[in-house]
Amino acid sequence: VPAVNRELKALEAAGADYIQIDEPSAAIVAGDVHIAEYIKMFNACVEGVKAKIAYHICFGNLMSRPRGKRTYRPLFPHVLEAKCQQFVFEYANREMAEIDLWKEVGVDRDVACGVVDVKSFYMETPEDVAERLRLCAKYVPIERLSAIPDCGFFPVPRWVAAEKIKRLVAGTKLFRTEVGIE
């Protein structure tokens, strides 16, 4: 924790005003005690950091293969105690499963929703992305919603990553036009 906290403060001192912290373990370790400890550790890591903090929780990405049961349900309500301004969750590779959890718990922070699957070679169309964003908008207020890939693209070929990003942008533009955001 002290090492991560120092690193975050150094990033902030260097000018970072937005920092995403990736946590691929919290979602795959079951049990309330474990989740409470992860949140306590996360909060200690960001203590005193003034930059906007995004908390990315995924299911790991070992050679494009997720690990664990792949459910966010055990994280709630503990995850809501995290000292962050944005939650970053993967949804696309699970067919948007559990996006409805945000309706149950309410949304008091920004939520970045993974609407492009980085663990497959399936090429989402812009219409696929817009459809996923329409679903997200049923549970997350549009002013708090961001469209992102599920996770990083490191395990996929560069041409796949580039094409998926193009489609993410095109689908997001399509959705924004539909809802009247320019």
WORAGI-V302431 format. One record per residue. N is the residue number from 1. PSI is psi in radians with two decimals (999 if undefined). NEAR is the number of other ideal C-beta (glycine too) atoms within 8 Angstrom. D_CENTER is the distance of its C-alpha to the mean C-alpha in Angstrom with 1 decimal. Layout:
BEGIN
n={N:N}
psi={PSI:PSI}
near={NEAR:NEAR}
d_center={D_CENTER:D_CENTER}
END
This chain:
BEGIN
n={1:2:3:4:5:6:7:8:9:10:11:12:13:14:15:16:17:18:19:20:21:22:23:24:25:26:27:28:29:30:31:32:33:34:35:36:37:38:39:40:41:42:43:44:45:46:47:48:49:50:51:52:53:54:55:56:57:58:59:60:61:62:63:64:65:66:67:68:69:70:71:72:73:74:75:76:77:78:79:80:81:82:83:84:85:86:87:88:89:90:91:92:93:94:95:96:97:98:99:100:101:102:103:104:105:106:107:108:109:110:111:112:113:114:115:116:117:118:119:120:121:122:123:124:125:126:127:128:129:130:131:132:133:134:135:136:137:138:139:140:141:142:143:144:145:146:147:148:149:150:151:152:153:154:155:156:157:158:159:160:161:162:163:164:165:166:167:168:169:170:171:172:173:174:175:176:177:178:179:180:181:182}
psi={-0.83:-0.66:-0.76:-0.74:-0.77:-0.74:-0.77:-0.73:-0.62:-0.69:-0.77:-0.77:-0.52:-0.05:-0.04:2.20:-0.02:2.16:2.18:2.25:2.16:2.32:1.58:0.12:-0.60:-0.66:-0.25:0.02:1.94:2.73:2.39:-0.68:-0.78:-0.79:-0.78:-0.68:-0.69:-0.75:-0.72:-0.76:-0.77:-0.84:-0.64:-0.63:-0.63:0.02:2.20:0.02:2.21:-0.23:2.75:2.25:2.22:2.37:1.83:2.08:2.09:-2.96:0.53:2.94:1.07:1.82:0.78:0.34:2.06:2.77:2.78:-3.04:-0.39:1.02:2.39:-0.29:-0.78:-0.28:-0.41:2.42:-0.04:-0.72:-0.44:-0.18:-0.07:2.40:1.40:2.83:-0.21:2.40:2.46:1.87:2.62:2.41:-0.58:-0.75:-0.04:0.47:0.64:0.33:2.42:0.17:-0.48:-0.24:-0.56:-0.51:-0.67:-0.76:-0.28:2.78:1.91:0.08:3.02:2.61:2.08:2.08:2.20:1.99:0.10:2.21:2.07:0.01:0.27:2.89:0.05:2.26:1.79:2.47:2.83:-0.60:-0.66:-0.81:-0.81:-0.71:-0.75:-0.67:-0.63:-0.71:-0.81:-0.70:-0.27:-0.37:-0.37:2.18:2.39:-0.67:-0.20:0.03:2.32:2.56:2.24:2.91:2.77:-0.86:-2.86:2.81:0.21:-0.55:0.02:2.69:2.58:-0.71:-0.59:-0.82:-0.82:-0.76:-0.72:-0.67:-0.73:-0.75:-0.59:-0.80:-0.80:-0.73:-0.65:-0.72:-0.73:-0.83:-0.80:-0.67:-0.76:-0.70:0.05:0.50:2.18:999}
near={7:5:6:9:14:8:8:14:10:8:10:13:6:6:5:8:6:7:12:10:14:6:12:12:8:13:14:11:10:6:7:7:6:10:14:9:8:12:13:8:9:14:11:9:11:13:8:6:11:4:11:8:13:15:14:12:13:15:11:10:15:6:5:9:7:10:8:9:5:8:8:11:7:9:10:11:6:10:14:8:8:10:8:12:7:14:13:12:12:10:15:14:12:9:5:9:8:9:13:7:11:11:8:7:9:6:10:4:9:10:15:14:15:17:15:14:11:17:11:7:5:5:8:14:8:11:8:10:19:13:8:14:15:10:10:16:12:7:11:12:7:8:4:9:14:8:13:11:14:13:11:6:11:5:8:11:5:6:6:11:11:8:9:15:11:8:15:15:8:10:19:12:9:12:14:9:9:8:8:5:6:4}
d_center={21.5:24.2:23.4:19.7:20.8:23.4:21.1:18.8:21.9:23.3:20.4:20.9:24.6:24.2:22.7:18.9:17.8:14.0:12.6:9.2:9.9:8.8:10.0:10.8:13.7:13.0:12.0:15.0:17.6:19.2:21.0:20.8:22.5:20.0:17.0:19.1:20.0:16.4:15.8:19.2:18.6:15.3:17.3:20.2:18.3:17.3:20.8:22.6:19.9:20.1:17.4:14.3:11.9:8.1:7.1:4.6:6.1:7.2:10.8:12.2:13.5:17.2:18.9:16.4:17.0:14.5:16.2:17.0:17.3:13.7:13.6:11.6:14.9:16.4:13.8:15.1:16.7:16.4:12.8:14.0:16.3:13.9:15.1:12.2:12.0:8.3:5.7:1.9:2.9:5.3:8.4:10.8:12.3:13.2:14.8:12.4:13.6:12.9:11.5:14.8:13.9:12.9:16.6:17.9:16.5:16.4:14.1:15.3:12.4:10.1:7.1:5.0:5.5:6.0:9.7:11.3:12.0:12.5:14.5:17.3:19.9:19.7:19.7:18.0:20.4:19.6:20.8:18.3:15.4:17.3:17.9:14.3:13.7:16.9:15.7:12.6:15.2:17.2:14.9:13.0:15.6:15.5:16.0:12.7:10.7:9.1:9.1:7.5:8.3:6.6:7.4:10.4:13.6:16.0:17.5:18.4:21.4:21.1:22.6:20.0:17.1:19.2:20.0:16.6:15.6:18.8:18.1:14.6:16.6:19.5:17.7:16.0:19.5:21.0:18.9:19.6:23.2:23.3:22.2:24.3:21.9:23.4}
END
